[in-house]
Amino acid sequence: MSARPGEQPPIYTKTGDDGTTGLLFGGRVSKADAVIEACGTLDEAVAALGLARATLADQDLRAIVLELQRGLFVAAAQIAANPRARDRLVAGVSAVTADMTAAAEQRIDELLAGHPLRPAFVVPGATQASAALDMARTFLRRAERRVVAGGHSGMPINATVIAYLEPRLRPRLRARAPRRRRSQRAAQPPVSAARRRPPNSDMQPTESNPSPLRTHARRPRTPTRRGSHRRAGDRGDHRRRQRR
């Protein structure tokens, strides 16, 4: 449908009504193609990062998240490019470079130097921003799986893209989420902490732990004579039978 003179052209094209979608630099593939699945998952990660960035107050963290989003756009463009037109890719714009990967590694080292990761799994949800970062991390894990699976099915894969997604971006999200939790002073215990009983503790309520797993210590058992465990009512019945 063409727009009339002076009117805004419609944003819909109807070219995808047949279940196909266009590639970068031309060509069409099924919307169920591995390429589109990988790009769609990266798009989900970018959206989750946008949610995190919108809730962050730390300007340095906002800048880092924005940098990540732009890097994912570059990776998605390279994946979505027509294999016969890869020579038209522009380094750093529509193609991931080794410099991008090196910069990501340097940023990881800087973040971990100031905020080391605890050797334990952490339950997401301490803050809205950290939860969004954890969600983006899981999307990136799925995007990596989709890219690798696409390569096994014949999709042309550049090793630089996989190197950028797998060991570079996900650790950056892991390193940033704890920093966000600490900035909000929202302590998040590891999953295993709730399953361990503190040593030498009777689990009595305290100001720091108003709802312990046990609110009182177990009473020690006192030795009793054999048969004294019978109830008082049973002993009364026994005496009445003896009088008879």
RAJOUR-V105945 format. One line per field, one symbol per residue. ss: DSSP state (H for helix, E for strand, - for the rest). Layout:
BEGIN
ss=???
END
This chain:
BEGIN
ss=-------------------EEE-E---EEE---HHHHHHHHHHHHHHHHHHHHHH---HHHHHHHHHHHHHHHHHHHHHHE-HHHHHH--E---E--HHHHHHHHHHHHHHHHH-------E-----HHHHHHHHHHHHHHHHHHHHHHHHH------HHHHHHHHHHHHHHHHHHHHHHHHH------EHHHHH------------------------------------HHHHHHHHHHHH-
END
